[in-house]
Amino acid sequence: MALDRDRARLLELLTQLSFEKRRVTLSSGKESDFYIDCKRTVLTAEGHFLVGRLLWRDIQRLAPAAAAVGGLTRLHRAQGAKGPRHRRVDRGP
């Protein structure tokens, strides 16, 4: 099944590109002996494709009537905005 292959490939990429076995201090102050930087995987062309396809399949399964999906982006902060810039659009029931 393509879904299983996509998940397996994404896990493979995360393991290869994002996983590091090293001591880190988390924002909570606790320590961990590994670190996973998902950006290293997700920001590749293949990572974008796989995450998008898997997310799309989950949306179709969990919310088939969804008209749009949105969220905050880091770009706004990088550009110096004071807060999130988004607008909610309700398409009805």
C-alpha positions as CSV (number, residue, x, y, z in Angstrom):
1,M,0.0,0.0,0.0
2,A,1.3,3.5,-0.9
3,L,0.5,4.9,2.5
4,D,2.6,2.3,4.3
5,R,5.5,3.0,1.8
6,D,5.1,6.8,2.4
7,R,5.2,6.4,6.2
8,A,8.2,4.0,6.0
9,R,10.1,6.4,3.7
10,L,9.4,9.4,5.9
11,L,10.6,7.5,9.0
12,E,13.7,6.5,7.1
13,L,14.4,10.1,6.2
14,L,13.8,11.3,9.7
15,T,16.2,8.7,11.0
16,Q,18.9,9.6,8.4
17,L,18.5,13.4,8.4
18,S,16.9,14.5,11.7
19,F,17.9,12.1,14.5
20,E,21.0,12.8,16.5
21,K,22.2,10.8,19.5
22,R,23.7,13.5,21.7
23,R,23.0,15.1,25.1
24,V,20.7,18.2,24.9
25,T,18.9,20.4,27.3
26,L,15.2,20.8,26.4
27,S,13.3,24.1,26.8
28,S,11.7,22.6,30.0
29,G,15.2,22.4,31.5
30,K,15.2,18.6,31.4
31,E,18.0,16.7,29.6
32,S,17.6,14.2,26.8
33,D,20.2,11.9,25.2
34,F,18.8,12.4,21.7
35,Y,17.5,15.2,19.5
36,I,15.2,15.1,16.5
37,D,15.2,18.2,14.2
38,C,12.3,17.5,11.9
39,K,13.1,20.6,9.8
40,R,16.1,18.8,8.3
41,T,13.7,16.3,6.8
42,V,10.5,18.3,6.2
43,L,12.3,21.1,4.4
44,T,13.6,18.7,1.7
45,A,11.6,18.3,-1.5
46,E,10.9,14.6,-0.7
47,G,10.1,15.4,2.9
48,H,7.6,18.1,1.8
49,F,6.0,15.7,-0.6
50,L,5.6,12.9,1.9
51,V,4.3,15.0,4.8
52,G,1.9,16.7,2.4
53,R,0.6,13.5,1.0
54,L,0.3,11.8,4.4
55,L,-1.5,14.9,5.9
56,W,-3.8,15.0,3.0
57,R,-4.8,11.4,3.5
58,D,-5.4,12.0,7.2
59,I,-7.6,15.0,6.4
60,Q,-9.6,13.0,3.9
61,R,-10.1,10.3,6.5
62,L,-10.8,12.4,9.6
63,A,-12.4,15.5,8.1
64,P,-13.6,14.8,4.6
65,A,-15.8,18.0,4.5
66,A,-12.8,20.2,5.3
67,A,-12.5,23.1,2.8
68,A,-9.2,24.5,4.0
69,V,-6.4,23.8,6.4
70,G,-4.2,26.5,8.0
71,G,-1.9,27.3,10.7
72,L,0.8,29.7,11.9
73,T,4.0,29.9,10.1
74,R,7.5,30.9,11.3
75,L,7.8,33.3,8.4
76,H,5.8,36.0,10.2
77,R,8.2,36.0,13.1
78,A,11.2,36.0,10.8
79,Q,9.8,39.1,9.2
80,G,9.4,40.8,12.6
81,A,5.6,40.7,12.9
82,K,4.2,41.3,16.3
83,G,1.8,38.3,16.1
84,P,0.2,35.8,13.8
85,R,-1.4,37.0,10.7
86,H,-4.2,34.8,9.8
87,R,-7.9,35.0,9.0
88,R,-10.4,32.3,9.8
89,V,-12.7,31.5,7.0
90,D,-15.8,29.4,7.9
91,R,-17.4,27.7,4.9
92,G,-20.5,26.7,6.8
93,P,-21.5,23.4,8.4
